Amino acid sequence: MYRFLLTPRWWGINVFVLLAIPFCVFMGSWQLSRFEGRVQDHRAATEQAASGRHEAARPLAEMLPVDKSTSGRRATASGRYGRQLLVPGRELDGKQGFYVLTLLRTDSGRALPVVRGWLPGKADPAKAPAAPAGEVTVTGALQASETPGDNGVGAQGGLPAGQTAAISAASLVNLVPDKVYDAWVTLDKADAGMKAVPATAPAGTGLDLKAFQNLGYTGEWFVFAGFVVFMWFRLLRREVEFQRDAALGLVPQEQEEQDGLDGQEGQEDTSAPAATV
């Protein structure tokens, strides 16, 4: 009854199933490993940010460029404060507010974005306290440049003068005349009554939408593998039932009509006169 499995049609079906199931399992396992890797990175970044607050600050030059090993660690830099900007739409302790961002001109000739603190409400230059004058030394958590869409960073455009949506060299290069570090610092202690902004994990290490997309893709690939197995058994069952019905003479009407047409064509072929020379 199962001899049909050796027909060319079923050979093709079987080969497809044998290739599709391992492929789906492999892709599901790979997506699961991506999710687990993001979870591990998130845990490591969180632990690093927590431990970084108790470490001795290191000179900024030794911490660049910012990567997963240096993000969140304490850095120190000296210079003079220059242009001040506001970063609207930032949440802290469940409240909406804005960052006060001031550019620190260092001896290297470049400017370091420094988040001096957070204030509640809409971004208003009148609320932002002026930066200290003269030579200052800042100490805080080193952060990588932001990208819109990561860590709650908005992508709004058309902001008023003196505001920026993201803290990044790419965004600030058009707003300030100085060359800007591809990094920024959030102060350990905020200035002038503002709240200090806590360090965040670098992009790609949090349990964000991408992480849960990996988890969703994992489920999809395993569902695909199960669907392939289900469809193979369903086709097998239908074929077995057809073979059983055929053995009992219970052939579907369409098949009987087709057999009748085939028989008529065969009779016409045998009754056709032989060609004469």
C-alpha positions in Angstrom: 0.0 0.0 0.0 2.9 2.3 0.6 4.7 1.7 -2.6 3.5 5.1 -3.8 6.2 6.6 -1.6 8.7 5.4 -4.2 7.1 7.3 -7.1 8.9 10.4 -8.4 6.2 12.7 -7.1 6.6 11.4 -3.5 10.4 11.4 -3.8 10.2 15.1 -4.5 7.9 15.6 -1.5 10.1 13.6 0.8 13.2 15.4 -0.2 11.6 18.7 0.3 10.4 17.7 3.8 13.8 16.3 4.8 15.5 19.6 3.8 12.8 22.0 5.1 12.6 20.6 8.7 16.3 20.9 9.5 16.4 24.4 7.8 13.5 25.6 9.9 15.0 24.2 13.1 18.3 25.8 12.3 16.8 29.2 11.7 14.7 29.0 14.8 17.7 28.0 16.9 19.7 30.9 15.4 17.1 33.4 16.1 16.8 32.1 19.7 20.6 32.5 20.1 20.3 36.1 18.9 17.6 36.7 21.6 19.7 35.0 24.3 22.7 37.1 23.2 20.8 40.3 23.6 19.6 39.2 27.0 23.1 38.5 28.1 24.4 41.8 26.7 21.6 43.6 28.5 22.5 41.9 31.8 26.2 42.7 31.3 25.5 46.3 30.3 23.3 46.8 33.4 25.9 45.3 35.7 28.6 47.4 34.1 26.6 50.6 34.5 25.9 49.8 38.1 29.6 49.0 38.9 30.9 51.9 36.8 29.5 54.4 39.4 31.9 53.1 42.0 35.0 53.0 39.7 37.6 55.7 39.6 37.1 58.0 36.6 39.6 57.7 33.8 40.7 60.4 31.3 38.4 60.8 28.3 41.1 60.1 25.8 41.7 56.6 27.3 38.0 55.7 27.0 37.5 56.4 23.3 36.1 55.2 21.0 33.0 54.2 23.0 32.1 50.5 22.8 30.4 48.0 25.0 33.4 47.7 27.3 33.6 51.5 28.0 29.9 52.6 27.7 28.6 53.5 31.2 32.1 53.8 32.8 33.2 57.0 34.5 35.3 59.4 32.5 36.7 62.8 33.2 37.5 65.8 31.0 38.5 69.4 31.5 37.7 72.6 29.5 35.4 75.5 29.2 31.6 75.3 28.7 30.4 76.9 25.4 27.1 76.5 23.5 24.1 75.2 25.4 21.3 73.2 23.9 18.1 71.6 25.1 17.0 68.0 24.4 13.2 67.8 24.6 11.0 64.8 25.1 13.1 62.9 27.7 11.5 60.9 30.5 12.9 60.5 34.0 11.1 58.9 37.0 7.9 58.6 35.0 7.8 62.3 34.1 8.3 64.1 30.9 11.0 66.8 30.7 14.2 67.7 28.9 18.0 67.5 29.1 20.2 70.5 29.5 23.2 69.8 27.2 26.3 72.0 27.2 29.3 71.6 25.0 32.6 71.4 26.9 35.5 72.8 24.8 38.6 70.7 25.7 42.3 71.4 25.1 42.1 69.0 22.1 40.1 71.6 20.2 37.0 69.4 20.1 33.8 69.8 22.1 32.4 67.1 24.4 28.6 67.1 24.9 27.8 67.1 28.6 24.3 66.5 30.0 24.4 68.6 33.1 20.9 67.5 34.2 17.2 67.0 33.6 14.3 69.4 34.2 10.5 68.6 34.1 8.1 70.2 31.7 8.5 71.5 28.2 11.9 72.6 27.0 12.4 76.2 27.9 15.7 78.1 27.7 14.6 80.3 30.6 14.4 77.3 32.9 17.9 76.0 32.0 20.5 77.3 34.4 23.6 78.8 32.9 26.8 76.7 32.8 29.7 77.5 35.2 32.2 80.0 33.8 35.9 79.4 33.6 37.9 76.2 33.5 36.0 73.2 34.8 36.5 69.5 35.2 33.6 67.2 34.6 33.1 63.6 35.7 30.3 61.3 34.6 29.3 58.2 32.8 30.5 57.9 29.2 27.8 57.3 26.6 27.8 56.4 22.9 26.2 58.8 20.4 22.4 58.3 20.2 20.5 57.1 17.2 16.8 58.0 16.8 14.6 55.1 17.8 17.1 53.6 20.3 16.6 53.9 24.1 13.5 56.0 23.6 15.3 58.6 21.5 12.8 60.5 19.4 13.2 61.3 15.7 11.2 64.5 15.6 12.3 67.2 13.3 11.6 70.9 12.9 12.7 71.7 16.5 13.1 75.3 17.6 16.6 76.9 17.5 18.7 75.7 20.4 17.2 72.2 20.6 18.3 68.8 19.3 16.4 65.5 19.2 19.5 63.2 19.6 22.8 63.6 21.3 25.2 62.6 18.6 28.0 64.1 16.6 26.0 63.8 13.4 23.2 65.9 14.8 25.3 68.5 16.6 27.7 69.1 13.7 25.1 71.3 12.0 24.3 73.2 15.2 27.7 74.1 16.7 30.8 75.4 15.0 33.1 73.1 17.0 34.2 69.6 16.1 32.3 67.3 18.4 33.4 64.0 20.1 31.5 61.0 18.9 30.4 60.4 22.6 28.8 62.3 25.5 28.9 62.4 29.2 26.1 62.5 31.8 27.3 64.1 35.0 27.4 62.1 38.3 25.9 65.1 40.1 23.7 67.5 38.2 24.3 71.2 38.3 22.1 73.9 39.8 19.3 71.8 41.3 18.7 69.7 38.2 18.3 65.9 38.4 21.2 63.8 37.3 20.5 61.6 34.2 21.4 58.0 34.8 23.6 56.1 32.3 21.9 53.8 29.8 23.0 50.6 28.2 24.5 51.0 24.7 22.3 50.5 21.6 21.8 46.9 20.7 22.2 45.5 24.2 18.7 46.2 25.6 15.5 44.1 25.6 14.1 46.4 22.9 11.8 45.7 19.9 14.6 44.0 18.0 15.2 41.5 20.8 11.5 40.5 20.9 11.5 40.3 17.1 14.2 37.7 17.4 12.0 35.8 19.9 9.0 36.1 17.6 11.0 34.8 14.6 12.1 31.9 16.7 8.5 30.8 17.3 7.7 31.3 13.6 10.4 29.1 12.4 9.5 26.3 14.7 5.8 26.7 13.7 6.9 26.4 10.1 8.8 23.1 10.9 5.6 21.7 12.6 3.5 22.8 9.6 5.7 21.0 7.2 5.4 17.8 9.3 1.6 18.2 9.5 1.2 18.7 5.8 3.4 15.6 5.0 1.2 13.4 7.3 -1.9 14.9 5.8 -0.8 14.2 2.2 0.3 10.7 3.3 -3.1 10.0 4.9 -5.0 11.2 1.8 -2.8 9.0 -0.5 -3.4 6.0 1.7 -7.1 6.5 1.7 -7.1 6.9 -2.0 -5.2 3.7 -2.5 -7.6 1.9 -0.1 -10.6 3.2 -2.0 -9.1 2.3 -5.3 -8.5 -1.3 -4.0 -12.2 -1.5 -3.0 -13.3 -0.1 -6.3 -14.4 3.2 -4.6 -12.7 5.5 -7.1 -13.9 9.1 -7.1 -16.2 10.1 -10.0 -13.6 12.4 -11.5 -11.2 9.5 -11.7 -13.8 7.2 -13.3 -14.5 9.8 -15.9 -10.8 10.2 -16.6 -10.4 6.5 -16.8 -13.3 6.3 -19.2 -11.8 9.0 -21.5 -8.4 7.2 -21.4 -10.2 4.0 -22.4 -11.9 5.6 -25.3 -8.7 7.1 -26.5 -7.1 3.6 -26.3 -10.0 2.1 -28.3 -9.7 4.8 -31.0 -6.0 4.1 -31.3 -6.5 0.4 -31.8 -9.5 0.8 -34.2 -7.7 3.3 -36.4 -6.9 1.8 -39.9 -3.3 1.0 -40.6 -1.6 3.3 -42.9 -1.2 1.9 -46.5 2.0 2.4 -48.4 
